[in-house]
Amino acid sequence: MAASMTVGLISTPGLPADLCTHLVKKLPEQFEKTIDPQVTWETEFTVDPLVGVAEDINQVLEKANNIKQENGWDYAITLTDLPFFYDKQLVTANANLKEGIAQISIPSFGLFPMRKRIRKTLLKLMENLYAGSLFELEKQKQTRAGRRKYKKAGKNPFPISFTKREEGYSNQTGADLRYVITSRVIGYSRVLLGMTRANRPWKGFFSFYKVLALAFATGTYISIFSTPWQLSILYSNYRMIFLMLLAIFGMVTWIIFSQNLWEKPSEHGKKRWRQLYNGTTFLTLFSLVSINYIVLFGLFSISVSLFVPPELFQLSTGMDSDPGIHSYFSLVWFITSAGTLAGAIGSGLEREENIRNITYSFRQQQRHHEIGQEEDGTSSKQESNDTKKEEGAEN
């Protein structure tokens, strides 16, 4: 009779949960092909916010182990949207082979955590867990084929480049196997881009409709006057680029400080986490404002092409010849930058929650709050049950 193994996937809400939803049904077949065809594999999936709150590897692994035991799983792998550190190195994946638990940091995959790479990483970690669990390890070492299988699990390359395998138990992390990014520069670049991707700034764009509306209204208003038209043909491309960057960075800076999004030094927050959170906040807002700028440019391009005939353009600017495409492009470019600068004021009209919700630090606070409410509810329920028991005993 074939043995049966259940692998549980635990993810944080958001991008990791979306990835797990697409992977969970395909993994049993992949486990059978790549790990052990004599085992019947099953996978289960659950979402838990705590694995995305604890910034300590040990806490995440302990939580994963508790969930594994509660559900009766053989193995558990967590996917989180937080980065992890081992000393000063960024970690892509950790595993506790004895307990049969592992974790994957999605941001360490960079800007494009393709499902294929995530799937390969899950297979790699499961191969390590299966080959390295205490019972399997002792059983495999009794045979030459078993020893080869265990060595193969360690020699197979990790799906992500610039990543090396390190073994040895650490009290700091609670893991005895980890895959770390060898280059600190590449590691931080990947994680920053990965955390920005996890924030999904394109979804936050739909919460910025007031900013877009004010920017479009302002750009439309100033285009009534002839001065912007004249400046658009006088400014060089370098000056236009400077004006565009000034508008984008000006709006990003205004949003950060008007909404208090910049995390300041505190007794509880570690410097490296604070730097990552602030860097991610800046990149997320920069992406969001850039999307806003592109959409605004498209709207102005349509309106200018429809309502500004060449004769009117020539009359307003005093040009001797008919305006070409470059002239229209420069006008749209100028009023888009001017409108974006005005749109920064409109960011103050947005609900604070809409803006803060796209930042990591705020989501962490929200998750802590939700967990606190759950714990308070559990405590209240327990106290109520205890009171009922006492009253029953008295009766």
C-alpha positions in Angstrom: 0.0 0.0 0.0 1.4 3.4 -1.1 2.2 5.9 1.7 0.3 9.1 1.8 1.8 12.5 2.5 0.0 15.8 3.0 1.8 19.1 2.3 0.2 22.2 3.7 0.8 25.6 2.1 0.4 28.7 4.4 0.4 32.1 2.8 -0.1 35.7 3.8 -3.0 37.6 2.2 -2.3 39.3 -1.1 0.2 38.2 -3.8 1.4 35.0 -2.0 -2.2 33.8 -1.6 -2.9 34.4 -5.3 0.2 32.4 -6.2 -0.7 29.5 -3.9 -4.3 29.4 -5.3 -2.9 28.7 -8.8 -0.2 26.2 -7.6 -1.9 24.1 -5.0 -3.8 21.9 -7.4 -0.8 21.1 -9.6 1.8 20.4 -6.9 0.7 16.8 -6.0 1.5 15.6 -9.6 4.8 17.5 -9.5 5.8 15.9 -6.2 5.0 12.5 -7.5 7.2 13.0 -10.6 10.2 14.7 -9.0 10.3 13.4 -5.4 8.8 10.0 -4.9 6.3 8.3 -7.2 5.6 5.6 -4.6 3.9 8.2 -2.3 0.4 9.5 -2.7 0.8 13.3 -2.4 -2.0 15.7 -1.2 -1.8 19.5 -0.8 -3.9 21.8 1.3 -3.9 25.6 1.5 -4.7 28.1 4.2 -4.2 31.9 4.6 -2.8 33.2 7.9 -1.9 36.9 8.5 0.7 36.1 11.2 3.2 34.6 8.8 3.2 38.0 7.2 3.6 40.0 10.4 6.4 38.3 12.3 9.7 39.7 11.1 11.5 37.0 12.9 12.2 33.7 11.0 11.9 31.7 14.2 8.4 33.0 14.9 7.2 32.3 11.4 8.5 28.7 11.5 7.0 28.1 15.0 3.6 29.4 13.7 3.9 27.1 10.6 4.7 24.2 12.8 1.6 24.9 15.0 -0.6 25.0 12.0 0.9 21.8 10.6 0.2 20.0 13.8 -3.3 21.4 14.1 -4.2 20.2 10.6 -2.3 16.9 10.8 0.0 17.7 7.9 3.2 15.9 7.3 5.0 19.0 5.9 4.2 22.7 5.8 5.6 25.5 3.6 4.9 29.2 4.1 4.9 31.8 1.5 5.2 35.4 2.9 5.5 38.9 1.4 8.2 39.8 4.0 11.9 39.6 3.5 14.1 37.7 5.9 17.7 38.2 7.1 20.3 35.7 8.3 23.0 37.9 9.9 23.5 40.5 7.2 22.4 38.3 4.3 19.0 38.3 2.7 17.3 34.9 2.7 15.2 33.4 -0.1 14.1 30.3 1.7 14.5 28.6 5.1 13.8 25.1 6.3 13.7 23.1 9.5 14.3 19.6 8.3 13.6 17.9 11.6 10.1 19.5 12.0 9.3 19.3 8.2 8.6 23.0 7.8 10.0 25.6 5.4 9.3 29.2 4.3 9.7 31.2 1.1 10.2 34.9 0.9 8.3 36.1 -2.3 10.1 39.5 -2.4 13.5 37.9 -2.8 12.4 36.7 -6.3 12.5 40.3 -7.5 10.0 42.3 -9.6 8.7 39.3 -11.5 8.1 36.3 -9.2 7.0 34.1 -12.0 4.8 31.1 -11.0 7.2 28.8 -12.7 10.1 29.9 -10.4 7.9 29.7 -7.3 6.8 26.2 -8.3 10.4 25.1 -8.8 11.3 26.6 -5.4 8.4 24.8 -3.7 9.6 21.5 -5.4 13.2 22.2 -4.3 12.2 22.8 -0.7 9.9 19.8 -0.6 12.7 17.6 -1.9 14.9 18.9 0.9 12.2 18.3 3.5 11.4 14.8 2.3 15.1 13.8 2.0 16.2 15.5 5.2 13.5 14.6 7.7 14.9 12.6 10.5 13.1 9.4 9.8 13.7 9.4 6.1 17.4 10.4 6.6 18.1 7.5 8.9 16.3 5.1 6.6 18.0 6.4 3.5 21.5 6.2 4.9 21.2 2.4 5.2 21.3 2.1 1.4 23.6 3.4 -1.3 20.6 4.5 -3.3 19.3 6.4 -0.3 22.6 8.2 0.2 22.6 9.2 -3.4 19.1 10.6 -3.1 20.0 12.7 -0.1 23.1 14.1 -1.8 21.1 14.9 -4.9 18.7 17.0 -2.9 21.6 19.2 -1.8 23.4 19.4 -5.2 20.5 20.4 -7.4 20.8 24.1 -8.2 18.3 26.5 -6.6 15.8 28.0 -9.1 17.1 31.6 -8.5 20.6 32.8 -9.5 23.1 34.3 -7.0 21.7 32.0 -4.3 23.7 29.5 -2.2 22.8 26.8 0.2 23.9 26.9 3.8 23.4 24.2 6.4 23.6 24.2 10.2 21.1 24.9 12.9 20.8 28.5 14.1 19.1 29.5 17.3 18.6 32.9 15.7 16.3 31.5 13.0 15.2 28.1 14.1 16.2 26.7 10.7 18.9 24.2 9.8 18.9 24.9 6.1 18.7 28.2 4.3 19.2 29.6 0.8 20.8 33.1 1.0 21.5 35.7 -1.7 25.2 35.9 -2.2 25.4 39.5 -3.3 24.1 42.2 -0.9 23.5 44.7 -3.7 21.6 42.3 -5.8 19.7 41.0 -2.7 18.5 44.4 -1.6 17.6 45.4 -5.2 15.6 42.2 -5.6 13.8 42.6 -2.3 13.0 46.3 -2.9 11.5 45.5 -6.3 9.8 42.4 -5.0 8.2 44.3 -2.1 7.1 47.1 -4.5 5.5 44.4 -6.7 3.8 42.9 -3.6 2.3 46.3 -2.9 0.7 46.1 -6.4 0.7 49.9 -7.1 -1.5 49.5 -10.2 -4.4 48.6 -7.9 -3.8 51.7 -5.8 -4.3 53.8 -8.9 -8.1 53.4 -8.8 -8.0 55.0 -5.3 -6.4 58.1 -6.7 -9.3 59.3 -8.9 -9.5 62.6 -7.1 -5.8 63.3 -7.7 -6.3 62.4 -11.4 -9.4 64.6 -11.7 -7.8 67.6 -10.1 -4.7 67.2 -12.3 -6.8 67.0 -15.4 -8.9 69.9 -14.5 -5.8 72.0 -13.7 -4.1 71.1 -16.9 -7.2 71.9 -18.9 -7.6 75.2 -17.2 -4.0 76.4 -17.8 -4.2 75.3 -21.4 -6.7 78.0 -22.0 -4.0 80.6 -21.7 -1.3 81.2 -24.3 1.7 81.1 -22.0 1.9 77.3 -21.6 1.6 77.0 -25.4 4.5 79.4 -25.9 6.6 77.8 -23.2 6.1 74.3 -24.7 7.7 75.3 -28.0 10.5 77.3 -26.3 11.6 74.7 -23.7 14.2 72.2 -24.8 13.8 68.4 -24.2 16.1 68.5 -21.3 14.0 71.2 -19.6 10.9 69.2 -20.3 12.4 66.1 -18.8 13.4 68.1 -15.7 9.9 69.5 -15.4 8.4 66.0 -15.7 10.7 64.6 -13.0 10.1 67.6 -10.8 6.3 66.9 -11.0 6.6 63.2 -10.3 9.1 63.4 -7.5 7.3 66.5 -6.1 4.0 64.6 -5.9 5.7 61.5 -4.3 7.5 63.7 -1.7 4.3 65.6 -0.9 2.2 62.4 -0.4 4.9 60.8 1.8 5.2 63.7 4.2 1.6 64.9 4.1 0.3 61.4 5.0 3.2 60.6 7.4 4.2 57.6 5.4 7.9 57.8 6.2 8.7 55.5 9.0 10.9 57.2 11.6 13.5 55.6 14.0 11.9 53.9 17.0 12.9 51.6 19.8 10.9 48.7 18.3 11.8 49.0 14.6 15.1 47.7 13.4 17.0 50.0 11.0 17.3 47.5 8.1 13.5 46.9 8.2 12.8 50.6 8.4 15.1 51.2 5.4 13.3 48.5 3.4 9.9 49.8 4.3 10.7 53.4 3.4 12.4 52.4 0.2 9.4 50.3 -0.8 7.0 53.1 0.1 9.0 55.5 -2.2 9.2 53.0 -5.1 5.5 52.1 -4.8 4.4 55.8 -4.8 6.8 56.5 -7.6 5.2 53.7 -9.7 1.7 54.9 -8.8 2.4 58.5 -9.7 4.2 57.5 -12.9 1.1 55.4 -13.9 -1.0 58.5 -13.1 1.3 60.6 -15.3 1.0 58.2 -18.2 -2.8 58.1 -18.0 -3.0 61.9 -17.7 -0.7 62.2 -20.7 -3.0 60.0 -22.7 -6.1 62.0 -21.7 -4.5 65.3 -22.7 -3.3 63.8 -26.0 -6.9 62.9 -26.9 -8.3 66.3 -25.8 -5.6 68.4 -27.5 -5.9 66.4 -30.8 -9.7 66.9 -30.8 -10.0 70.5 -29.7 -6.9 72.2 -30.9 -6.7 72.8 -34.7 -3.4 73.8 -36.2 -4.7 77.3 -36.9 -5.4 77.9 -33.2 -2.1 76.5 -32.2 -0.3 78.7 -34.7 -2.3 81.8 -33.6 -1.6 81.2 -29.9 2.1 80.6 -30.2 2.9 83.0 -33.1 4.5 80.2 -35.1 5.3 81.0 -38.7 4.7 77.5 -39.9 2.1 74.9 -39.2 2.7 73.0 -36.0 3.9 69.4 -36.4 3.5 66.3 -34.2 6.4 67.4 -32.1 4.7 70.7 -31.2 1.6 69.0 -30.1 3.6 66.4 -28.1 5.5 69.2 -26.3 2.2 71.0 -25.4 0.7 67.8 -24.0 4.0 67.1 -22.1 4.1 70.5 -20.6 0.4 70.6 -19.4 0.7 67.0 -18.1 3.7 68.0 -15.9 1.9 71.2 -14.7 -1.3 69.3 -14.0 0.6 66.6 -12.0 2.2 69.2 -9.8 -1.2 70.6 -9.0 -2.5 67.1 -8.5 -0.2 66.7 -5.5 -2.6 69.1 -3.6 -5.4 66.7 -4.5 -3.7 63.9 -2.7 -4.7 65.6 0.5 -8.3 65.1 -0.5 -7.9 61.4 -0.7 -8.9 59.2 2.3 -5.8 58.6 4.4 -6.5 54.9 4.5 -6.6 54.6 0.7 -3.0 56.0 0.5 -1.6 54.3 3.6 -3.0 50.9 2.6 -0.4 50.6 -0.2 2.5 50.7 2.2 4.1 47.8 4.0 4.3 49.3 7.5 0.6 50.2 7.5 -0.4 46.7 6.4 1.8 45.3 9.2 -0.1 47.5 11.7 -3.4 46.3 10.2 -2.4 42.6 10.5 -1.2 43.1 14.1 -4.5 44.8 14.9 -6.5 41.9 13.3 -4.5 39.3 15.2 -5.0 41.3 18.4 -8.8 41.3 17.9 -8.8 37.6 17.2 -6.8 37.0 20.4 -9.0 39.3 22.4 -12.1 37.5 21.0 -10.6 34.1 21.9 -9.8 35.3 25.4 -13.3 36.7 25.9 -14.8 33.5 24.7 -12.6 31.5 27.0 -13.5 33.7 30.0 -17.2 33.4 29.1 -16.9 29.6 29.0 -15.1 29.5 32.3 -17.8 31.7 33.9 -20.5 29.4 32.6 -18.7 26.4 34.0 -18.3 28.0 37.4 -22.0 28.9 37.5 -23.0 25.4 36.5 -20.8 24.0 39.3 -22.5 26.2 41.8 -25.9 25.2 40.7 
